[in-house]
C-alpha cells in the first residue's frame, strides 16, 4: 500500500522548491531575490512537510506493530451462534454491503468520494479473503482493527467493537462462515499520498487498537440498564453521538455528528424510543437524519434490546455543554 508515483511527485516538488531557493539567492535584483526566496522557501517547506507526513502515514498503515500471536480460537458455528451473528450482520451491512443488506459482499468506500485512492470494505462472505483466515484472525480484525498480515485496518470501528463480548464476536464469525459465497475478492486498499497524509497527520487515525488479553463478558440479556449500556457500547452510538453521548460538533473528521442524547432521551418513554427506532420518526414527528442508521439498528434489536438501551440512555445525567 505505497504510492510510489505520488511520493516521487511530492519529492520532486520539494526538490524544485529547493532549486528555486538557490536560484533566488543568486538573483541580482533585491526585489526578485527576496520575493523569490520567500515563495520558494514556502514551497519547499510545504512539500517537504507533506512528504514527511505522508511517509508517516504509509508507515502507520503498512508496518505491522508488535503484537502477541492470535489466540487459538475455534468457533463452533452452532445454529444459535449463527442466529445471533445474523443480527449483528444488519449492522455490518452498513459498510460491507452496497445496499445496506446482507450478503456482506463488500463495496468501494471512495467511489465518487474524496480523491484518497481506493478503499474497499472487504467481501466478508466465503468468496472473500476471510476464507483464508482463522477464526482468531477474524476476531482480532473486528475487535483490534488489525489485518491478518498484522497491518492496521482503516475505517473499521474497532474502538467500538473491542467492547464486544467473546460470545458475541464468536457469533459474528459463525454467521460470516455460514453465508453463501457471493461476489469476488475485493481489491486491496490503495491509498494515495493525500490519503496517507491524512493518516500521518492523525486527522484520520487507523483502526488499530491495543491487544485484548482478558476475557470480555457481556451482562445477561434482558431489559436491564447494564445490558443496555453494553448494547450502546457495541452498536457504535458513541461514534456519532460522542464519547459521553452528548453530541459531536458538525464539520469535523469521522462519522456524522449526532445530537445530544443526554438531553433528548430522558424525555422519551421506552415506547417512544422503540417507535422512533422502528419507524425513523421521533415523538415530535420529526424524521431522523438519513445518516442515522435506524434501519440497521432496528434489524438488529428486539423490543427488549431497545428497552434495555432506553433504560441506560434514560438514566444518563444531562450534559448541556457540547464537549470540545
C-alpha positions as CSV (number, residue, x, y, z in Angstrom):
1,X,0.0,0.0,0.0
2,X,2.6,2.5,-1.1
3,X,2.1,5.2,-3.8
4,X,5.5,5.3,-5.4
5,X,4.4,7.8,-8.1
6,X,2.8,10.1,-5.7
7,X,5.7,10.1,-3.3
8,X,8.2,10.8,-6.0
9,X,6.0,13.5,-7.3
10,X,5.9,15.3,-3.9
11,X,9.6,14.7,-3.6
12,X,10.2,16.3,-7.0
13,X,8.1,19.4,-6.0
14,X,10.2,19.7,-2.8
15,X,13.4,19.5,-4.8
16,X,12.1,22.1,-7.3
17,X,11.4,24.4,-4.4
18,X,15.0,23.9,-3.1
19,X,16.4,24.6,-6.6
20,X,14.3,27.8,-6.7
21,X,15.7,28.8,-3.4
22,X,19.2,28.5,-4.7
23,X,18.3,30.4,-7.9
24,X,16.7,33.2,-5.9
25,X,19.7,33.7,-3.7
26,X,21.8,34.4,-6.8
27,X,19.4,37.0,-8.2
28,X,20.9,40.4,-8.5
29,X,17.7,42.5,-8.2
30,X,16.8,42.8,-4.5
31,X,13.0,42.5,-5.1
32,X,13.4,39.4,-7.2
33,X,15.8,37.9,-4.7
34,X,13.7,38.4,-1.6
35,X,10.3,37.7,-3.1
36,X,11.7,34.6,-4.8
37,X,13.4,33.4,-1.6
38,X,10.1,33.8,0.3
39,X,8.0,32.0,-2.2
40,X,10.4,29.2,-3.0
41,X,11.1,28.6,0.8
42,X,7.4,28.3,1.5
43,X,7.1,25.9,-1.5
44,X,10.0,23.8,-0.2
45,X,8.7,23.7,3.4
46,X,5.2,22.8,2.4
47,X,6.1,19.9,0.1
48,X,8.8,18.6,2.4
49,X,6.4,18.6,5.3
50,X,3.7,16.9,3.1
51,X,6.2,14.3,2.1
52,X,7.2,13.6,5.7
53,X,3.6,13.4,6.9
54,X,2.7,11.1,4.0
55,X,5.6,8.7,4.8
56,X,4.5,8.6,8.4
57,X,1.0,7.7,7.2
58,X,2.3,4.9,4.9
59,X,4.4,3.6,7.8
60,X,1.3,3.5,10.2
61,X,-0.7,1.7,7.6
62,X,1.8,-0.8,6.3
63,X,4.2,-1.7,9.1
64,X,2.8,-4.3,11.4
65,X,3.1,-3.2,15.1
66,X,4.5,-5.7,17.6
67,X,1.6,-7.9,18.8
68,X,1.2,-11.2,20.6
69,X,0.2,-14.2,18.4
70,X,-3.5,-14.6,18.0
71,X,-5.2,-16.9,20.4
72,X,-6.1,-20.5,19.4
73,X,-9.9,-20.0,19.0
74,X,-12.2,-22.2,17.1
75,X,-15.8,-21.1,16.7
76,X,-18.3,-24.0,17.0
77,X,-20.8,-22.5,14.5
78,X,-23.9,-23.7,16.3
79,X,-27.3,-22.6,14.9
80,X,-27.7,-20.4,18.0
81,X,-24.4,-18.6,17.2
82,X,-25.3,-18.2,13.6
83,X,-28.7,-16.7,14.5
84,X,-27.1,-14.3,17.0
85,X,-24.4,-13.3,14.5
86,X,-27.0,-12.7,11.8
87,X,-28.5,-9.9,13.9
88,X,-25.1,-8.2,14.1
89,X,-24.8,-8.6,10.3
90,X,-27.5,-6.0,9.8
91,X,-25.2,-3.5,11.5
92,X,-22.1,-4.7,9.5
93,X,-24.1,-4.3,6.2
94,X,-24.0,-0.5,6.6
95,X,-20.4,-0.7,5.4
96,X,-19.9,-4.1,3.9
97,X,-22.9,-4.1,1.5
98,X,-23.7,-1.7,-1.3
99,X,-27.4,-1.8,-0.5
100,X,-27.1,-2.0,3.3
101,X,-28.4,-5.6,3.4
102,X,-26.7,-9.0,3.6
103,X,-24.9,-10.7,1.9
104,X,-21.8,-8.8,3.1
105,X,-20.1,-8.8,-0.4
106,X,-18.2,-5.5,0.1
107,X,-18.1,-2.1,-1.6
108,X,-15.7,0.7,-2.6
109,X,-15.9,3.4,0.1
110,X,-14.3,6.0,-2.0
111,X,-16.3,5.5,-5.2
112,X,-17.4,9.0,-6.2
113,X,-15.9,10.3,-3.0
114,X,-12.7,12.1,-1.9
115,X,-9.5,11.6,-4.0
116,X,-7.7,9.5,-1.4
117,X,-7.2,6.4,-3.6
118,X,-9.3,3.2,-3.3
119,X,-10.6,1.8,0.0
120,X,-12.7,-1.3,-0.1
121,X,-15.0,-2.6,2.6
122,X,-14.0,-6.3,2.3
123,X,-16.2,-9.0,1.0
124,X,-17.0,-10.9,4.2
125,X,-18.7,-13.9,2.5
126,X,-16.7,-17.1,1.9
127,X,-15.9,-15.8,-1.5
128,X,-13.6,-13.2,0.1
129,X,-10.3,-13.4,1.7
130,X,-11.7,-14.4,5.1
131,X,-11.8,-18.0,3.7
132,X,-8.0,-18.0,4.2
133,X,-8.2,-16.5,7.8
134,X,-8.5,-18.4,11.0
135,X,-11.4,-17.6,13.4
136,X,-8.9,-15.9,15.7
137,X,-7.7,-13.7,12.8
138,X,-11.3,-12.5,12.1
139,X,-11.9,-11.9,15.8
140,X,-8.7,-9.8,16.0
141,X,-9.7,-7.8,12.9
142,X,-13.1,-7.0,14.4
143,X,-12.0,-6.0,17.9
144,X,-8.4,-4.8,17.4
145,X,-8.6,-3.4,13.9
146,X,-5.6,-5.5,12.6
147,X,-5.4,-7.4,9.3
148,X,-4.3,-11.0,9.2
149,X,-0.9,-9.7,8.0
150,X,-0.6,-7.5,11.1
151,X,-1.0,-4.2,9.3
152,X,-3.6,-1.7,10.6
153,X,-7.1,-1.6,9.1
154,X,-8.7,1.7,8.2
155,X,-12.2,2.9,9.0
156,X,-13.1,-0.3,10.8
157,X,-14.7,0.9,14.1
158,X,-12.7,-1.3,16.3
159,X,-12.6,1.3,19.1
160,X,-16.2,0.4,19.5
161,X,-16.2,-3.3,18.5
162,X,-13.5,-4.1,21.1
163,X,-16.3,-3.9,23.6
164,X,-17.9,-7.0,22.0
165,X,-18.1,-9.9,24.3
166,X,-16.2,-13.1,23.4
167,X,-19.5,-14.9,22.8
168,X,-20.9,-12.2,20.6
169,X,-17.8,-11.8,18.4
170,X,-17.7,-15.6,18.0
171,X,-21.4,-15.4,16.9
172,X,-20.4,-12.9,14.3
173,X,-17.7,-15.2,13.0
174,X,-20.2,-18.1,12.9
175,X,-22.5,-16.1,10.8
176,X,-19.8,-14.9,8.4
177,X,-18.7,-18.5,7.8
178,X,-22.4,-19.5,7.2
179,X,-23.1,-17.0,4.4
180,X,-23.3,-18.2,0.8
181,X,-20.2,-17.3,-1.2
182,X,-21.2,-14.1,-3.1
183,X,-19.2,-11.9,-5.5
184,X,-15.4,-12.0,-5.7
185,X,-12.5,-11.0,-3.6
186,X,-12.4,-7.2,-3.2
187,X,-9.3,-5.4,-4.5
188,X,-6.7,-4.4,-1.9
189,X,-7.0,-0.9,-0.4
190,X,-4.6,1.5,-2.0
191,X,-4.3,5.0,-0.5
192,X,-2.5,7.7,-2.4
193,X,-0.2,10.4,-1.0
194,X,-3.2,12.6,0.1
195,X,-4.9,9.7,1.9
196,X,-1.6,8.7,3.6
197,X,-1.1,12.3,4.7
198,X,-4.5,12.3,6.4
199,X,-3.4,9.1,8.3
200,X,0.1,10.5,9.1
201,X,-1.3,13.8,10.4
202,X,-3.6,12.0,12.8
203,X,-6.6,13.7,11.2
204,X,-7.9,10.2,10.2
205,X,-6.3,7.6,12.5
206,X,-6.1,3.9,11.7
207,X,-8.3,1.4,13.4
208,X,-5.6,-0.4,15.3
209,X,-6.4,-0.9,19.0
210,X,-4.4,-2.3,21.9
211,X,-4.4,-6.1,22.1
212,X,-7.2,-7.7,24.1
213,X,-5.6,-10.1,26.6
214,X,-8.5,-10.8,29.0
215,X,-11.9,-12.4,28.6
216,X,-14.7,-10.0,27.7
217,X,-18.1,-10.9,29.2
218,X,-21.4,-9.1,28.5
219,X,-24.2,-8.7,31.1
220,X,-27.1,-11.1,30.9
221,X,-29.6,-10.4,28.1
222,X,-32.7,-8.7,29.2
223,X,-34.1,-5.2,29.8
224,X,-31.6,-4.0,32.4
225,X,-29.7,-0.8,32.0
226,X,-26.5,-2.7,32.3
227,X,-27.3,-4.8,29.2
228,X,-28.5,-1.6,27.6
229,X,-25.2,0.1,28.3
230,X,-23.4,-2.9,26.7
231,X,-25.6,-2.7,23.5
232,X,-25.0,1.1,23.3
233,X,-21.2,0.5,23.5
234,X,-21.1,-2.1,20.7
235,X,-23.6,-0.5,18.3
236,X,-21.3,2.4,17.6
237,X,-23.6,5.0,19.2
238,X,-20.6,6.9,20.5
239,X,-19.1,7.2,17.1
240,X,-21.7,9.8,16.1
241,X,-23.1,11.0,19.4
242,X,-19.7,11.4,21.1
243,X,-17.9,9.6,23.9
244,X,-20.4,10.8,26.5
245,X,-23.4,10.7,24.1
246,X,-23.6,14.5,24.5
247,X,-23.3,15.1,20.8
248,X,-20.4,15.9,18.4
249,X,-19.6,19.1,16.6
250,X,-20.5,19.1,13.0
251,X,-17.9,19.5,10.2
252,X,-15.1,17.5,11.8
253,X,-13.5,14.4,10.6
254,X,-15.0,11.0,11.0
255,X,-18.6,9.9,11.2
256,X,-21.5,12.4,11.0
257,X,-22.2,14.5,14.1
258,X,-25.2,13.2,16.1
259,X,-27.3,15.2,18.6
260,X,-27.0,15.2,22.4
261,X,-28.8,12.1,23.6
262,X,-28.3,13.0,27.3
263,X,-30.9,15.9,26.9
264,X,-33.2,14.1,24.4
265,X,-33.7,10.6,25.7
266,X,-34.7,11.4,29.3
267,X,-37.9,13.0,28.0
268,X,-38.8,9.9,25.9
269,X,-40.7,6.9,27.2
270,X,-39.5,3.4,26.3
271,X,-42.3,3.1,23.9
272,X,-41.3,6.5,22.3
273,X,-37.8,5.2,21.8
274,X,-38.9,1.8,20.3
275,X,-41.3,3.6,18.0
276,X,-38.6,6.0,16.8
277,X,-36.1,3.3,16.2
278,X,-38.7,1.2,14.3
279,X,-40.1,4.0,12.1
280,X,-37.4,6.6,11.9
281,X,-39.8,9.3,13.2
282,X,-39.3,10.8,16.7
283,X,-42.1,11.7,19.1
284,X,-42.3,15.2,17.8
285,X,-43.0,13.9,14.3
286,X,-39.5,14.8,13.0
287,X,-37.9,12.4,10.6
288,X,-34.5,11.2,11.7
289,X,-31.5,12.2,9.6
290,X,-30.7,9.9,6.7
291,X,-27.3,9.4,8.3
292,X,-28.9,7.8,11.4
293,X,-28.7,4.0,10.8
294,X,-32.0,3.3,12.5
295,X,-32.9,0.7,9.9
296,X,-29.8,-1.3,10.7
297,X,-30.3,-1.0,14.4
298,X,-34.0,-2.0,14.0
299,X,-32.8,-5.1,12.1
300,X,-30.5,-6.0,15.0
301,X,-32.5,-5.2,18.1
302,X,-35.5,-6.8,19.7
303,X,-38.0,-4.7,21.6
304,X,-36.4,-5.9,24.8
305,X,-33.0,-4.7,23.5
306,X,-34.4,-1.3,22.8
307,X,-36.0,-1.2,26.3
308,X,-32.6,-2.0,27.8
309,X,-30.9,0.7,25.7
310,X,-33.6,3.1,26.8
311,X,-33.1,2.2,30.4
312,X,-29.4,3.1,30.1
313,X,-30.0,6.3,28.0
314,X,-32.9,7.5,30.1
315,X,-30.7,7.4,33.2
316,X,-27.9,9.5,31.8
317,X,-27.0,12.8,33.5
318,X,-27.8,15.6,31.1
319,X,-24.8,17.3,29.7
320,X,-25.8,20.7,28.4
321,X,-22.4,22.0,27.1
322,X,-21.1,20.4,23.9
323,X,-17.7,18.6,24.5
324,X,-14.7,20.3,23.0
